[in-house]
Amino acid sequence: MTAANPADLGPTTGLALEATDVRVSLQGTEILHGVSLTAASGEVVAIMGGNGSGKSTFVRAIVGAIPHDAGTISMFGKEATPDARKLIGYVPQRVSAAGGVTATAQEVVASGLLGYRTLRLPRDTAARVREALTALSVADLARRDVSRLSGGQQQRILIARALVRKPELLILDEPMAGVDLQSQVALAHALGHLKEHGVSIVIVLHELGALTRLIDRAVVLEHGCVTHVGAPPHDLGVHALPGHDHEHPHEDPALSAGGTLGLEGPR
C-alpha cells in the first residue's frame, strides 16, 4: 500500500467531481480526516477499503446526505449546491426495511425524475424509463411489483432510477453487494456504455469483480484516511485490505418479505 501523493489525485481541469481535504464528524468523532478525490469526464474511480474505513461516509458527504466539517466539494467546476447535484445520479447501499413498496419497477424508475424543485414528470418520462430499464437488461420487469423482485433485480431497478436522469456524474455505493453474476455483468456493460459517452463514475467497491476492466483509478481508505491513489491494488487484493470481513454473497436470494428498495436520492 503506497501513501497518497497529492500530485496523483488525478486531472486538475475538466473535472466532474473535485473533493479536497474533506473532513466529516459524526456524534463528535471525526470519521474522515482530510479525504481528497477527483473524477474527470469519462473516468471511473473506485473507492475501496475495509469495513469502517469511511467509504460510504465519504460518498454521502459528496451527495449532500450528511454535512462535511471542512474541505471543499465541487461538481463541474462549481460548488456542490442542490442545483449542481441535479447533474448527478446517486445509488445508495441497498437496504431492506419492513413495510414493502407498492410500486412497479417503471414507477420506481420514473420517481428518479422527481426531486429538488422538480415535482412534475416530464413529457418524455415513459421513453426515458424504457431506455434506463433496457440499459440494465430489466425492461421485461417494468410492470412487476418491486417487492416481489430478487435482490439483484431490485438493485438494477435502483440503478436504472439513477440513470433515468441522464446524469453526467454517477455515484454508486456498493452496487455489487449481494447480487448475482448476471446482474454484475449487466451492470458492468451499462457502466461501460456510460463511460464511453463521457459520464464520470465514482463507485464504492469491496472487490473489483466484473468491473475490473472499467476502473481507471482507485482511492483506498483506511480509518478515514487516503492510503493509496492510483492503479487498483490487484497485487494486494481487496481481501487483504484492513477491516475486510471476507463475506461476499454471490448468490441472488430474493429479499425476505417486506424487503424494499432504498429510494433516497441526492439531497
Secondary structure, DSSP 8 states (H G I E B T S, - for coil): -----GGGS--SSSEEEEEEEEEEEETTEEEEEEEEEEEETT-EEEEEE-TTSSHHHHHHHHHTSS--SEEEEEETTEE--TTGGGGEEEE------TT----BHHHHHHGGG-BTTB-S--TTHHHHHHHHHHHTT-GGGTTSBGGGSBHHHHHHHHHHHHHTT--SEEEEESTTTT--HHHHHHHHHHHHHHHHTT-EEEEE-S--GGGGGG--EEEEEETTEEEEEES--TTT-GGGSTT-------S--B--TT---------
